[in-house]
Amino acid sequence: MQFQQLHPWDVTPKEARQLQNELRTRVLKIDQFQDIKTVAGVDIGLKHDKALAAVIVLNLADLQIIDGVVAESRITFPYVPGLLSFREIPPLLLAFAHLQTVPDIVIVDGQGLAHPRRFGLASHLGLILDVPTIGCAKSRLCGEYTQPNEQKGAYTHIVDNNEVIGVALRTRTNVSVVHVSIGHKISLRSARQLTLACCPTYRLPETTRYAHKAATGQMLDGVSYVNAL
């Protein structure tokens, strides 16, 4: 899979924040896709300065794996709250570079617009890949919301400074919400609906669940492995 390099990765945290403020103006908040047949999930497993970056592509109809890559590489950017994309995207791009299938949608285990500078990992990755992306995070980074009712599919808006930046979505009845936001090239409504479609049984989307398994070292059928150390 091909993608564009928008900027160098060897930057300071201050320069990274400046890049976020510049690039966020390029995020598209409307649906920019036709039929969705494939959906991908990404995750990174970290051990010291090494990363296992996983990209898993599923067939949306049955949520079965059709392609996937796990790339092992080194982490070079420090952990800084709000700058996760600068730490995790370079290893993920190594995996995307070896992917044979270009996914129609990518669901990221992290934030999109629900980020202090409105440019989380999902938005950053979406711009680089030039594909629609969704942020589906387990925890809230910023904003406030009231709890939706306990039924699957219920949701409430996440609001920050009077701006709707995402939804708190109940993907299983009587289970904690996930925090869904626009990444790039998608509307909030579609992001919510697609996330729910990828959660037939569990709280987290199947994309995230498979990517997490691969990123923690579990061998999966149909997934190739690349060592970039």
C-alpha positions in Angstrom: 0.0 0.0 0.0 1.3 3.4 -0.9 1.0 6.6 1.1 2.4 10.1 1.3 5.0 11.5 3.7 3.5 14.8 4.9 6.4 15.8 7.1 9.6 14.5 8.7 9.3 12.4 11.9 12.5 13.6 13.5 10.9 16.5 15.4 10.7 17.9 18.9 7.5 17.8 20.9 7.1 21.5 20.3 7.4 21.0 16.5 5.0 18.1 16.7 2.3 20.3 18.3 2.9 22.9 15.6 2.4 20.2 13.0 -0.8 19.1 14.6 -2.2 22.6 14.5 -1.2 23.0 10.9 -2.5 19.7 9.6 -5.8 19.6 11.5 -7.2 22.2 8.9 -6.9 19.5 6.2 -9.1 16.9 8.0 -12.4 16.2 6.1 -15.4 15.7 8.3 -17.8 14.4 5.6 -18.2 11.0 4.0 -15.7 10.5 1.2 -16.3 6.8 0.3 -18.6 4.6 -1.8 -19.3 1.0 -1.0 -17.4 -0.3 2.1 -16.2 -3.9 1.6 -13.1 -3.9 3.8 -12.2 -2.4 7.1 -8.8 -2.4 8.9 -7.7 -2.2 12.5 -4.3 -1.1 13.8 -2.5 -1.5 17.1 1.0 -1.4 18.5 2.6 -3.6 21.1 5.5 -2.0 22.9 8.5 -3.5 24.7 11.2 -1.1 25.8 12.2 0.6 22.5 10.7 -2.0 20.2 7.3 -2.0 18.6 5.1 -4.7 17.0 2.9 -2.7 14.7 -0.1 -4.6 13.4 -2.5 -3.8 10.5 -5.3 -6.3 10.1 -7.8 -6.0 7.2 -11.2 -7.7 7.6 -14.1 -8.3 5.2 -16.9 -6.1 6.5 -19.6 -8.7 5.6 -18.3 -11.4 7.9 -15.5 -9.7 9.8 -13.0 -12.3 8.8 -9.3 -11.6 8.1 -8.4 -11.2 4.5 -5.0 -9.5 4.8 -2.6 -8.3 7.5 0.9 -7.4 8.4 2.9 -7.2 11.6 6.1 -5.1 11.5 8.7 -5.1 14.2 10.8 -1.9 14.5 12.2 0.5 17.0 10.4 3.4 18.6 12.2 6.7 18.4 9.7 9.4 19.7 9.2 9.7 23.4 5.9 9.1 25.1 4.2 12.6 25.4 0.5 12.9 26.1 -1.4 14.2 23.1 1.5 13.3 20.7 0.8 9.5 20.4 0.7 9.7 16.6 4.4 10.7 16.4 5.3 7.7 18.4 3.1 5.1 16.7 2.6 6.1 13.1 6.1 5.4 11.9 6.0 1.8 12.9 2.5 1.4 11.5 3.6 2.8 8.2 6.2 0.0 7.9 3.3 -2.4 8.2 1.0 -0.5 5.8 3.9 -0.5 3.2 3.8 -4.3 3.0 0.0 -4.5 3.0 -1.5 -6.0 -0.2 -5.1 -4.8 0.3 -6.0 -1.1 0.5 -8.7 -1.0 3.2 -11.8 1.1 2.5 -11.9 2.2 6.2 -9.4 2.1 9.0 -10.6 2.0 12.7 -7.9 3.3 15.0 -7.6 2.4 18.7 -7.2 6.0 19.6 -8.6 9.5 19.1 -9.5 11.4 16.0 -11.0 14.9 16.5 -11.6 14.1 20.2 -8.2 15.4 21.0 -7.1 18.7 22.6 -5.8 20.0 19.2 -8.4 18.1 17.2 -5.8 16.0 15.6 -5.3 12.6 17.2 -3.8 9.4 15.9 -6.8 8.6 13.7 -6.8 12.0 11.9 -3.0 12.0 11.4 -3.0 8.5 10.0 -6.0 9.2 7.8 -4.3 12.2 6.2 -1.1 10.2 5.5 -2.9 7.2 4.1 -5.6 9.3 2.3 -8.3 6.9 3.4 -11.3 7.3 5.7 -10.4 6.7 9.4 -12.3 6.5 12.6 -11.0 7.0 16.2 -12.5 4.4 18.6 -10.8 4.8 22.0 -11.4 3.0 25.2 -10.9 6.1 27.3 -11.7 9.8 27.0 -8.9 12.3 26.3 -10.9 15.5 26.5 -14.4 16.8 26.5 -17.5 15.9 28.6 -20.5 13.8 28.1 -23.4 12.2 29.9 -23.7 8.5 30.0 -26.0 7.1 27.4 -28.7 4.5 28.3 -27.5 0.9 28.8 -28.8 -0.5 25.6 -26.5 -1.4 22.7 -26.4 1.4 20.1 -27.2 4.2 22.6 -24.9 7.2 22.5 -24.4 10.8 23.7 -22.3 13.5 22.3 -18.8 14.3 23.6 -18.5 18.1 23.8 -15.5 20.3 24.4 -15.7 24.1 24.4 -19.3 23.9 23.0 -18.0 21.8 20.1 -19.2 18.2 19.4 -16.0 16.2 19.0 -17.3 12.7 19.2 -19.8 10.3 20.8 -19.8 8.0 23.8 -21.2 4.8 22.2 -22.6 1.7 23.9 -21.5 -1.2 21.8 -22.8 -3.8 24.2 -25.7 -3.6 26.6 -24.7 -2.9 30.2 -21.0 -2.5 29.2 -18.8 0.6 29.3 -18.9 2.9 26.3 -16.2 3.5 23.7 -15.3 7.0 22.5 -15.8 7.4 18.8 -14.7 10.4 16.7 -14.0 11.4 13.2 -10.6 10.6 11.9 -10.7 11.8 8.3 -13.0 11.6 5.3 -16.0 10.5 7.3 -18.9 12.0 9.2 -19.6 11.4 12.9 -22.8 9.6 12.1 -21.1 7.1 9.7 -18.2 6.7 12.2 -20.7 5.7 14.9 -22.6 3.3 12.6 -19.5 1.6 11.2 -18.0 1.2 14.6 -21.3 -0.5 15.8 -21.3 -2.7 12.7 -17.8 -4.0 13.7 -19.0 -4.8 17.3 -21.3 -7.8 16.9 -20.4 -9.4 20.2 -17.8 -7.5 22.1 -17.2 -4.0 23.4 -14.3 -3.3 21.0 -14.6 -3.6 17.2 -13.3 -6.9 15.8 -10.7 -4.8 13.9 -9.2 -3.6 17.2 -9.5 -7.1 18.7 -7.6 -8.8 15.9 -5.0 -6.0 15.7 -4.4 -6.2 19.4 -3.9 -10.0 19.2 -1.4 -9.6 16.4 0.5 -6.7 18.1 0.9 -8.8 21.3 2.6 -11.6 19.4 -0.3 -14.0 18.6 0.1 -15.7 15.3 -3.0 -15.2 13.0 -3.8 -17.0 9.7 -3.4 -14.7 6.7 -1.1 -12.3 8.5 2.5 -11.8 7.3 5.4 -10.6 9.5 8.2 -8.1 8.7 11.3 -7.4 10.8 12.6 -3.9 10.3 15.1 -3.8 13.2 
